[in-house]
Amino acid sequence: MHRSGTSATAGALAALGMAAPSGADRTSTTEWNERGNFESKRLMAVNDRLLSALGGTWSGPPDLEPGWECDPALDDLRARASRAFAQSFPRRPTAWKDPRSCLTLPFWRTVVTAPVAGVLVYRDPLEVARSLERRDGVSLTYGLALWERYVRSACAGLVGLPTMVTEYTGVLENPALWIDELVEFLRCLDVPVDAPAARAAVSSLDAGLRHERQSPDGPSGLGDDQGEILAVLRRLGGSHLAWKVPDLGPEPQWVKDVIALRRQTDALRGQLADEVQMTRTSRAFRVVRFIGNLTRRPTVEP
């Protein structure tokens, strides 16, 4: 999920020797990601296009039925995704990070050839919601709903894959121990890591980058469903040779309603942006034509 420590995790994987997006394809640093978020612009664009084709956005995820990724209507986009992945990652092993993939992973599993493994990093949902509120100005209720949809989708999309589950808090509180666990996970995948790379990965992790902290002794502010999902993830922490979907129960109706309302809002914003662009284009065309009429010299007949 966004704001869950995925950038720190991707940076550590890159330090361990995994190929990461580079050059013009790599997204720039921002005030919200001081060291960069290690995302591919090219693949992010494919993910956004895919979510749009499915009737949603990253902030208003679509409602998807099992098997949606095999729809022949997505075949053209599938071919484009395959080309984009090869361009962004000409060599393997790679470390590809995009929170949107929590939603779109089933599609990418039809695109990217094996072997594939996952690192599922999660964070206290209230910390995530507060971080989203600070960055995007959205409500805590919406942030919690989005966290739940992303985490549920990720747990379903990873089924059968070698998966390491880790909490962001542990990554920063004991980076050396976490890197040791990550190196062992990679070793089981036949991805060797040398000692200098492991030390560099430890150095890449900075607890000062964590700006939202939920006190374990204070009131959580979570609903029962988020608290239960968080407890399940904590019990499942560590490496799994073949991920099995945990029983998280049905998604609550309020989560569906909040996300559906956000989808409607995103759609209206998109329509408004299109209308504004059309208005600007039309106005610019009229101005150019007017200037052209003013500067056109009259034809003088002999």
N, C-alpha and C positions, 0 to 999 in steps of 0.2 A: 504494500500500500504506500502511496505517496507519504512523505514526511516520516518514514519509519526507519531511517538509517540505511536505506538502500544505496545511497551514494558512498557512504563510508565503507560498506561491504564491497561494492564494485571496485572502489579504489584499492582495497586490500587484495582483491583477486588480481587486479592489474599488477600490483607490486609483486605478487607471487609468480608472475610470468604469463598470465592470461592476456591474450590480445584484447585491446580495448579500442573503441572508436578513436580516430585520430584526425588531425588536420581540420579541414573545413567541415567534415562530417560530425565532429564532436561539438556538443552544445557548449556555450560559453559559461564562465563562472558568473554567479549573481550574488546579491547580498544574502540570499537564502541558501546558497551552496558555495561557500567561500573557496572550496578547493575543486569545484566543478562537480557535475553529477554523472559524468561518464556515460552519457546517453548519446545515441546516434540520431542525428537529425533525419537521416534518410529513413531509418526504421521507425522512428517516431511518427513520421508522416504517413507511412504505410498503416501503422496502428490506428492513427486518427481517421484515415480513409476507411479502414475496415469497420471501426466503430460507427462511423457515419452511415455506411452501407447497411449496418445492422439496426439502425434507427436510434443511435445514442451518441454519446461523447464520453471522454474520460471522466467528466464530472457528473454526467447523467447516464450511467451504464445502461445498456439495453437489457431487456428481459430475454434470456436465451433458453431454448429448449435443448435437451441432450441431442447430440449429433449435428448441431447447427454448422459445425466446421466443415462438414462434407457436402454442403449445398453446392451444386454445380454452378449456381449463379456467382459464386466466389472464385471460380477458376481463373478468370483474367487477373484478379487481384492476387491470387496465389502465385501465378507466374511472375508478376511484378515483385512480390515479396521475396521470391527465390532469387531474383536478380539483385535486388537491393541488399539482401543478406550477404551474397557473395561479394558485392562491392564493399560493404562495410567491414566484412571480416574475411579477407583473402586467405588467412591462415588460421589454423586451430591448434591448441584449444583456445577458446574465446571466453570472454566474460561479457555477456550482453545483459544490460540492465535497463528496463523500462517498466515502471509500475503498471502501465496499461496492459502489460502481458499477464498480469493477474487475471484479466478478463479475457484476453485473446489467445492464451497459451494453447488451447486445443487446435486452433487454426495453425499456429506456428509449428506444432508437432507434425502437421501434414506437409510442411515446407522444409524444415531443417532436418538433415539426415542424422541418424544416430552415429555415435553415442551422444546423448543429451542427459544432463543432470540439473538439479535445481538446488538453489540455496534460498530457503524461505526465511527471510528476516522479518520479524514482527515487532510491534511496539505497543505499549499500553494505549488503548484506543482514546483515552481522554487526552493524553499527550499529543496524539496525532490530531485530534479534533481542535485542540487549542492552537497547535501550530498552523493548521489550515485557517483557523479564525484570524490569526495574526497576519498570515500572508495574504489571504484572499478575502477577508472580511465576511466569512460565511458563519452561519450559526453552529453551535456545538451539536445540536440535534442532527443537522445535515452531515457534519463531519463524522459523527458516530455511525450514521446510516451508511455512509460511503465506506468507512472502515470495514463494517460488517460485510457488505457486498463484495468488496475486494478480497477479503480474507477467505470467505466462503468459496469464491470463484477460484482462488489460487489453490485451496485445498482439493478442490475437485479436479482442476486442470493438471495437477502433478501426479495423479494416480499412476502407479507402475514405475515411476522414475526414481532413480537414486536421488534422495533428497536429504539435505541437512537443514534442520529447523533450529533457529537461534533467535534469542531475544536481543534487541538492540542494547538494552541496559547491560547485558553481560559482555557484549562486544567491547564496550567502552570502559567498563569497570575492571575487566581483567583481559586486556588485549592479547597478552602473551599466551594465556591459556586458550583463548578462542582461536588464535592463529594455529596453535598446535593441533587443535581439534579439526580445523579446516584443512590443514596440511595432511592429516591422517585420512580425512574424507577424500581428498584428491588422490592420495596414494592408492586408495581402494579403487579408484577409477582409472588407475594406470597413468596418472598425471604426476610426474616427479617434481619436487620443489627442493631447491638447494638452500642451505643455511643462510647465505647472505640475502636471498630473496625473502625468506621468512622474517629475518630481522627488519628488512625494509618495510614489510607489511605491518609489523608491530608498530614501527615508527609512524606509519601513515595514519594511525588511529589516534584521535585527539578528543578526550572527554569534554573539552571546552566547546566543541561544536554542538553539543546537546543543549538546547536552549529551553526546552520545556521539560519539567520534572514533576511527576506525580508522586506525592509522598505516600509510602506504603502504610503509614500510620493514620493518615487522614481519610476522610470520606471519599469513596471512589467516584461517586457521581455517575456510575455506570448502571445500565439496566441489567436485569438478570441474564439476558441473552449474551450481551457482550462480555460480562463477567465469566459466564460459562465457557465461551469460546476461548477467552484468554487463559482460563485454567486448563483447558484441553491442550492448547498449544504448549503451555509450560510443561505439562506431563509428557508431551511428545518431543521435547527438546533433544537434539542430538541427531545422529546419522541413521538413515533408513535406506537399506539396499533397494527396496521397492516400496514406494509410498502407498499407503492405504488411506482412503478417505475416512476421516474420523466422523463419528455420528454427532453432528452439530444440531440435529433437529431441523424443523422447517424454518425458513426465513420469516421473521415476524411481519405482519401486515403493515405496521407503521414504517418499516424500512422500505418496503415496496412503494408505499404512498409518497414518502419523502423523495425518493429517487425519481419516481414518475413525475412529480411536480418539478423537480430540477430539469428533467428532460424537456418538459414543456417550456420551461424558462429558457433553456439553451436554444431550443428551436425558434422561439420568438426573437431572441437576440440575433440569431443567424439571419432570419428574415429581415430584421431591421437593418443589419449591417449590409445586406445585399441591396436593399432599397436605397440606403444612403450612398452606396457606391454607384448605383445606377444613376442617381440624381447628380452626383459629382461628375460622372462621365458625360452625361447629357449636357450639363452646364458648360463643361470644358469644351465640348464639341461645338456648342453654339458660339462660345467666345472665339474659338479658332476660326470658325466660319465668318464671324463678324469682322475679325481683323483681316482675314483674307479678302473680304469684300472691300474693305477700306483701302487696302494696299494694291488692289488689282488696277492696273492702268487701263483706261478706256481705249478701245480700238478706234483708230482714226481712219475713215475710209477716204481714199484719194478722190 
